[in-house]
Structures are given as C-alpha cells and as structure tokens.
Amino acid sequence: MEIERFQYHFEPDAGWMNDPNGLCFFGGKLHAFYQHNPHAAQWGPMHWGHAVSQDGLHWEHLPIALYPDQPYEDFGGCFSGSALEKDGVLYLMYTSVSKANGQTQSMARSVDGVHFEKLPGNPVIPQSPLDAANRDFRDPKLFRFGDSYRMVCGAGVDGLASVLLFQSDDLLHWDYVGPIFQSRDFGPVLECPDLFPLGDKWVLLFSRMDESRSAQFIVGEFDGERFTPEAFQQPELGPDFYAPQTFADGRGRRLLMGWFYNWTRTVPKGAVRAGALTVPREVTLTGGKLRTYPIEAARRLLVEDDPCVVRANGKITITDGADTLLTLDAAEVQQVDVLADGTGREVFLNGGEISKTFYLKERRT
C-alpha cells in the first residue's frame, strides 16, 4: 500500500525505519544513519540505512552501511549507536546482538563515509557491567571530552534503569567508569542516551520505556566522570517522537533529529514503508529553559494556521484529526508554528518551549 510521501522528512524508499543513528557532519554533508529492515515494513533484522543531505530537508539515499553479517550480530542484528570522526576517519559504534552473547558493543570505520569495515576485534565491549547475560545493554553514544573520548550507553537490570559511562584514550579500547544516572521511574532500560554540552551546562537525554514512551531531557553538570542533575524537562511531548539524537554542526549549534513514528502503532497492512525522521531542530538553553526549534532552512515551511490547531473559548487545542493531543489557555501561548508535510505535523509553541510531533490520525494508523 502506497501512502503519500513526505517532501521534507526523510523516510526509506521501502522497508522499516526506527531510531536515527550516527548523526554527524562528515565530508561536508549531513549523514543520517538509521535502524532499518530493508525486507519489510516492520521491525526485523536490523541494518544501518544511510542517507546524506546538504540542508537537512532534501536527502540522497546511500548504500546500506551495516549489514548483520557477523556471528556477533546473528540475533537482532546491528542495533542503535553513534558516529565520531577521528583523524579523517568516520567511526561508527553500535550494539551488536547475538544468540550467544546478547547485546554487546562493536565498531566499524570508513575513510570515504560510504563504505564501512567492521573492526577485527569486535565486539570492543563484550560484557555489560551490570548483567552477565547482556540482556539490556545498548545504544552507545560517542563524544569527545578534552583530549580523550567518552561514551554513554543504556542499560537495565532487575527494574533499575541506568545510563553507563565509558572512557577511552584512542576510541578503540574502552574502560568502564560507572553509572552516571539510575532510576526506577522511567521503565526497565533507558534507551538511546545522549550526553552533550549546551552553553555552560550539560544535558542528559534518553528515551523512556515507561508508558509515556517519551524523550527525557535533564540539565545538569558533568565533570568527565559524574553527571549531577539539576532540572528535568520535556520540551517534546510526542506522541510520534522517540529515540532522538543530537550532534554538533561545526558552527556552534546543537542539532537534534528523532524517529518520527511510534513503535506502538500498527503498520497498515500492505504498507511499502514505515517510519521517518523529524526535520533537524536546533536545541537551545535560555534562562534554564530547553527549546527545540526547526533549523533555519526549515523555518520557511512554518505556518501559523493549520486545521490541527483549534482556537476557541480562550483555549488552543492541538488535534491529530480525531483526538485531542494538548489543550492550553490561549494566554499561555504567544506563538504557534506548524510544520506540515503531507500527513505529518511538527507543532512548536512559544518558539519551541513545547512541541508536539504526530501523524494525522485518519491517514497513518
């Protein structure tokens, strides 16, 4: 079944897409890798799809970057991860899933940003520090810290969800530092964690596997070994938004893209494809308040009036065409911007202080 294609939100030509992976600028282009099952419009053996863009709105499909073709990937495939450039080489770190060893962390590299070779020493992190069975140990996110490297990874055991920190001097050999955040309030495992600097603060971001299935942002301090939470925020309220990842654009901005779908939805029978990515957003922190707002190239697409925004009786209501998603007092809303692309909507209130990302219900469920 063919559903109207998006103009500006990246989606696969065919098959399944979920988490964005390895978002980065390399060779003068924005690279977006993504969890991908090329064989059907449903979750299956995970590959890393790959696309590039000059502006974040128009995309060129590239060959699949990672296939699950190794023994350490024979059960589930190549799960989510991240990318980092070192000495002109692009490194990917991802979760490899096998029947024998569960979830482990592996790496691949590329000189041209198109063809990747997996490291002969994979998996580079063969064991979860928390669970001998390696059941929930996934989604490594790389970043530089001073003259060395850090990586945060999601984990969970016995109902205690964690973000774990590792460090490396060469990007290839990793030492466990310890948990930097643990909680029983957000589900069994904290998926797709990200830790990044923003202004004079650091932000810990992860996707919650509790009932909300939302993105949690925590503003705080990070000294290379410990993260100290100061403020819990959720500028993005979904419901079709999960597994966001941030990256630096080389111009001092922090950009973010998320999975534009909802893994609880039922894919229509006969669908050719499922899933997309949000338009890139800039993440800012002003007066302690996090905001996400479309990059400058996308702002020409924003409109104030759209049928999903209903103004009546002193209220502003956001609707997906069938259900009410959010209602606010009109006095609390100074600005409404809607990015409408086919059946998709990204709605930004008060300059991105609150955003809702969703599909129009009559078309995408």
C-alpha positions as CSV (number, residue, x, y, z in Angstrom):
1,M,0.0,0.0,0.0
2,E,1.5,3.4,-1.1
3,I,1.0,6.2,1.4
4,E,1.7,9.9,0.4
5,R,5.4,10.5,0.6
6,F,6.9,13.3,2.6
7,Q,8.7,16.2,0.9
8,Y,11.0,17.2,3.7
9,H,11.1,14.4,6.3
10,F,13.4,11.6,5.4
11,E,11.9,8.2,5.0
12,P,13.1,5.0,3.4
13,D,12.1,4.1,-0.2
14,A,10.9,0.8,1.2
15,G,11.0,-1.2,4.5
16,W,11.1,-0.3,8.1
17,M,12.8,2.6,9.8
18,N,13.2,3.4,13.5
19,D,16.0,5.1,15.5
20,P,18.3,7.7,13.9
21,N,21.9,6.6,14.3
22,G,25.3,8.2,13.8
23,L,24.1,11.7,13.0
24,C,27.1,13.8,12.1
25,F,28.7,16.1,9.6
26,F,31.4,14.4,7.6
27,G,32.9,15.3,4.2
28,G,30.8,18.5,4.1
29,K,27.5,16.7,4.3
30,L,25.0,15.8,7.0
31,H,25.0,12.0,7.4
32,A,21.9,10.2,8.9
33,F,22.1,6.5,9.5
34,Y,19.1,4.7,10.8
35,Q,17.7,1.4,12.1
36,H,16.4,-0.3,9.0
37,N,14.8,-3.5,7.9
38,P,15.0,-3.4,4.1
39,H,12.9,-6.5,3.7
40,A,9.6,-5.5,5.1
41,A,7.7,-2.5,6.6
42,Q,8.0,-4.0,10.0
43,W,10.7,-4.4,12.6
44,G,13.1,-7.2,11.7
45,P,16.9,-7.9,11.4
46,M,18.4,-4.5,12.0
47,H,20.7,-2.9,9.4
48,W,22.0,0.6,9.3
49,G,20.4,2.5,6.5
50,H,22.3,5.6,5.3
51,A,21.4,9.0,3.7
52,V,23.1,12.3,3.2
53,S,21.9,15.9,2.9
54,Q,23.2,19.4,2.3
55,D,20.4,21.2,4.0
56,G,18.6,18.6,6.2
57,L,15.5,18.8,4.1
58,H,16.5,17.1,0.8
59,W,18.1,13.7,1.1
60,E,20.2,11.3,-1.1
61,H,19.9,7.6,-0.3
62,L,23.2,5.8,0.0
63,P,24.0,2.1,0.2
64,I,23.2,0.3,3.5
65,A,26.2,1.0,5.8
66,L,26.0,-2.0,8.1
67,Y,24.6,-5.5,7.5
68,P,24.1,-8.1,10.2
69,D,26.6,-10.4,8.7
70,Q,28.9,-11.4,11.6
71,P,28.4,-14.1,14.3
72,Y,28.2,-11.4,17.0
73,E,25.1,-9.9,15.1
74,D,23.2,-13.1,14.4
75,F,20.2,-12.4,16.7
76,G,18.6,-9.0,16.0
77,G,21.4,-7.5,14.0
78,C,23.1,-4.1,14.3
79,F,21.2,-2.0,16.9
80,S,21.4,1.7,17.5
81,G,24.6,3.7,18.0
82,S,26.5,6.8,17.0
83,A,29.4,8.2,14.9
84,L,32.5,10.2,15.5
85,E,35.3,11.5,13.2
86,K,38.9,10.9,14.2
87,D,41.9,11.8,12.0
88,G,39.7,12.0,8.9
89,V,38.1,8.5,9.5
90,L,34.5,8.1,10.4
91,Y,33.9,5.6,13.2
92,L,30.5,4.0,14.0
93,M,29.8,2.4,17.4
94,Y,26.7,0.2,17.6
95,T,25.1,-2.5,19.6
96,S,25.7,-6.0,18.1
97,V,23.2,-8.6,19.2
98,S,23.9,-12.3,19.1
99,K,22.3,-15.5,20.3
100,A,25.5,-16.5,22.2
101,N,26.4,-13.2,23.8
102,G,23.4,-11.0,23.9
103,Q,23.9,-7.2,23.5
104,T,27.5,-6.1,23.0
105,Q,29.2,-3.0,21.6
106,S,31.0,-3.1,18.2
107,M,32.6,-0.7,15.8
108,A,33.1,0.0,12.1
109,R,35.0,2.6,10.2
110,S,35.2,4.4,6.9
111,V,37.5,6.7,5.1
112,D,35.0,7.8,2.4
113,G,31.9,7.9,4.6
114,V,30.1,5.4,2.4
115,H,31.9,2.0,2.6
116,F,32.4,0.6,6.2
117,E,34.6,-2.2,7.5
118,K,33.9,-3.7,10.9
119,L,36.9,-3.9,13.3
120,P,38.5,-7.3,13.6
121,G,38.5,-7.0,17.4
122,N,34.7,-6.7,17.7
123,P,32.9,-6.6,20.0
124,V,35.0,-3.9,21.6
125,I,32.9,-4.1,24.7
126,P,31.8,-7.7,25.1
127,Q,30.2,-7.5,28.6
128,S,27.7,-5.4,30.4
129,P,29.0,-4.2,33.8
130,L,25.5,-4.8,35.3
131,D,24.2,-8.1,33.8
132,A,26.2,-11.2,33.0
133,A,23.5,-12.2,30.4
134,N,23.9,-8.9,28.4
135,R,20.1,-8.5,28.1
136,D,19.6,-4.7,28.2
137,F,22.9,-3.1,27.3
138,R,22.6,-0.9,24.2
139,D,22.7,2.3,22.1
140,P,26.3,3.7,22.6
141,K,26.7,7.5,22.1
142,L,30.2,8.7,21.5
143,F,31.6,12.2,22.3
144,R,34.9,13.9,22.8
145,F,35.9,15.1,26.3
146,G,39.1,17.1,26.4
147,D,41.9,15.0,24.8
148,S,40.0,11.7,25.3
149,Y,36.7,10.1,24.5
150,R,33.6,9.2,26.4
151,M,30.6,7.0,25.6
152,V,27.2,6.7,27.3
153,C,25.2,3.5,27.0
154,G,21.7,2.5,28.1
155,A,21.3,-0.4,30.4
156,G,18.9,-2.0,32.9
157,V,18.7,-5.0,35.3
158,D,16.0,-6.0,37.8
159,G,14.0,-2.9,37.1
160,L,16.8,-0.4,37.7
161,A,17.4,1.5,34.5
162,S,20.9,3.1,34.0
163,V,23.0,5.3,31.8
164,L,26.5,3.9,31.9
165,L,29.7,5.9,31.2
166,F,32.8,4.5,29.5
167,Q,36.1,6.3,28.6
168,S,38.8,5.7,26.0
169,D,42.1,7.4,25.0
170,D,42.1,6.0,21.4
171,L,38.4,5.4,20.6
172,L,39.1,1.7,20.3
173,H,39.8,0.4,23.8
174,W,37.2,1.2,26.5
175,D,37.2,1.3,30.3
176,Y,34.0,1.4,32.4
177,V,33.7,4.4,34.6
178,G,30.4,3.8,36.2
179,P,26.7,4.7,36.1
180,I,26.0,8.4,35.8
181,F,22.2,8.2,36.2
182,Q,20.0,5.5,37.6
183,S,16.2,5.3,38.2
184,R,13.2,3.0,38.5
185,D,10.9,5.7,37.3
186,F,11.3,5.6,33.5
187,G,11.0,1.9,32.6
188,P,13.3,-1.1,32.6
189,V,16.1,0.4,30.4
190,L,17.0,4.0,29.4
191,E,17.2,3.8,25.6
192,C,19.3,5.9,23.2
193,P,21.1,8.0,25.8
194,D,22.9,11.2,24.8
195,L,25.1,13.5,26.9
196,F,26.1,16.8,25.3
197,P,27.3,20.3,26.3
198,L,24.9,23.2,25.8
199,G,26.1,26.7,26.9
200,D,27.7,26.3,30.3
201,K,25.6,23.2,31.2
202,W,25.4,19.6,30.1
203,V,22.2,17.8,29.0
204,L,21.5,14.1,29.5
205,L,18.9,12.9,27.1
206,F,17.3,9.4,26.9
207,S,14.1,7.7,25.7
208,R,11.8,6.4,28.3
209,M,10.4,2.9,28.1
210,D,7.7,3.6,30.6
211,E,4.1,4.2,29.5
212,S,4.9,7.7,28.2
213,R,7.4,6.4,25.7
214,S,8.8,9.9,25.5
215,A,12.1,11.7,25.5
216,Q,13.5,12.9,28.8
217,F,15.9,15.8,29.0
218,I,17.9,16.5,32.2
219,V,20.0,19.7,32.5
220,G,23.0,19.4,34.8
221,E,26.8,19.4,35.4
222,F,29.3,16.9,34.0
223,D,33.0,16.7,35.1
224,G,34.1,13.8,32.9
225,E,33.1,11.1,35.4
226,R,29.9,12.3,37.2
227,F,26.7,13.9,36.0
228,T,24.8,16.0,38.5
229,P,21.1,16.5,37.6
230,E,19.6,20.0,38.1
231,A,16.4,20.2,36.1
232,F,14.2,17.6,34.4
233,Q,12.5,18.9,31.3
234,Q,10.3,17.5,28.4
235,P,10.1,20.2,25.6
236,E,8.9,17.5,23.2
237,L,5.6,15.8,24.0
238,G,5.1,13.4,21.1
239,P,3.3,11.1,20.7
240,D,5.1,10.2,17.4
241,F,8.6,11.1,18.6
242,Y,11.2,8.7,20.1
243,A,15.0,7.9,20.2
244,P,16.2,11.5,19.4
245,Q,20.0,12.0,18.9
246,T,21.9,15.3,18.9
247,F,25.0,16.3,17.0
248,A,27.2,19.4,16.6
249,D,27.0,21.2,13.2
250,G,30.5,22.7,13.4
251,R,29.1,26.2,13.7
252,G,28.4,26.2,17.4
253,R,24.9,24.8,17.2
254,R,23.5,21.6,18.7
255,L,21.1,19.9,16.3
256,L,18.6,17.1,17.0
257,M,16.6,14.6,15.0
258,G,14.2,12.0,16.2
259,W,12.3,9.0,15.0
260,F,9.1,10.3,13.6
261,Y,6.7,7.4,14.3
262,N,5.5,5.5,17.3
263,W,6.7,1.9,17.9
264,T,3.3,1.1,19.5
265,R,1.4,1.9,16.2
266,T,0.2,-0.8,13.9
267,V,1.7,-0.6,10.4
268,P,-1.1,-0.7,7.8
269,K,-1.4,-4.0,6.0
270,G,0.5,-4.0,2.7
271,A,2.5,-0.8,3.6
272,V,5.6,-0.3,1.5
273,R,7.4,1.6,4.2
274,A,7.1,2.7,7.8
275,G,8.8,5.4,9.8
276,A,10.6,8.7,9.1
277,L,12.9,11.2,10.7
278,T,11.9,14.6,12.1
279,V,13.2,17.7,10.4
280,P,16.5,18.7,12.1
281,R,16.0,21.0,15.1
282,E,18.3,23.4,16.9
283,V,18.5,22.8,20.7
284,T,19.0,25.9,22.9
285,L,19.1,26.6,26.6
286,T,18.0,30.1,27.6
287,G,17.2,31.1,31.2
288,G,17.4,27.4,32.2
289,K,14.7,26.5,29.7
290,L,15.3,24.0,26.9
291,R,13.8,24.6,23.5
292,T,13.9,22.7,20.2
293,Y,13.0,24.6,17.0
294,P,13.5,23.8,13.3
295,I,16.8,24.7,11.7
296,E,16.9,27.9,9.8
297,A,16.5,26.2,6.4
298,A,13.2,24.7,7.5
299,R,11.6,27.8,9.0
300,R,10.2,29.0,5.7
301,L,8.0,25.9,5.9
302,L,6.3,27.0,9.2
303,V,2.8,28.4,9.2
304,E,0.6,29.8,11.9
305,D,-2.7,28.4,10.7
306,D,-3.4,24.7,10.3
307,P,-6.5,22.5,10.9
308,C,-4.6,20.7,13.7
309,V,-4.6,24.0,15.7
310,V,-8.1,24.9,17.0
311,R,-8.6,28.3,18.8
312,A,-11.9,28.5,20.7
313,N,-13.3,29.7,24.0
314,G,-9.9,31.1,25.2
315,K,-8.2,27.8,24.6
316,I,-5.7,26.5,22.0
317,T,-6.2,22.8,21.2
318,I,-3.8,20.6,19.2
319,T,-5.6,17.7,17.5
320,D,-4.5,14.9,15.2
321,G,-7.8,15.0,13.3
322,A,-9.6,12.6,15.7
323,D,-8.2,13.0,19.2
324,T,-7.2,16.0,21.3
325,L,-3.4,15.9,22.0
326,L,-2.9,19.1,24.0
327,T,-5.0,21.9,25.3
328,L,-3.6,25.2,26.7
329,D,-5.0,28.5,27.8
330,A,-4.6,30.9,24.9
331,A,-3.0,33.4,27.3
332,E,-0.1,30.9,27.8
333,V,0.6,30.7,24.1
334,Q,2.3,33.6,22.4
335,Q,3.4,31.8,19.3
336,V,2.2,28.8,17.3
337,D,4.3,27.4,14.4
338,V,3.2,24.3,12.4
339,L,5.5,22.4,10.1
340,A,3.0,20.5,7.9
341,D,4.4,17.9,5.5
342,G,1.8,15.6,4.0
343,T,0.2,13.7,6.9
344,G,3.0,14.7,9.3
345,R,2.9,17.6,11.8
346,E,5.5,19.1,14.0
347,V,3.9,21.9,16.1
348,F,6.1,24.3,18.0
349,L,4.6,26.5,20.8
350,N,6.4,29.6,22.1
351,G,9.4,29.2,20.0
352,G,9.9,25.5,20.8
353,E,9.3,25.7,24.5
354,I,6.7,22.9,23.8
355,S,6.5,20.8,20.7
356,K,4.1,18.1,19.5
357,T,5.1,15.6,16.8
358,F,2.4,13.4,15.3
359,Y,0.7,12.0,12.2
360,L,-2.8,12.9,11.2
361,K,-4.8,10.0,12.6
362,E,-7.1,9.3,9.7
363,R,-4.1,8.6,7.4
364,R,-1.3,7.0,9.3
365,T,-2.9,4.4,11.7
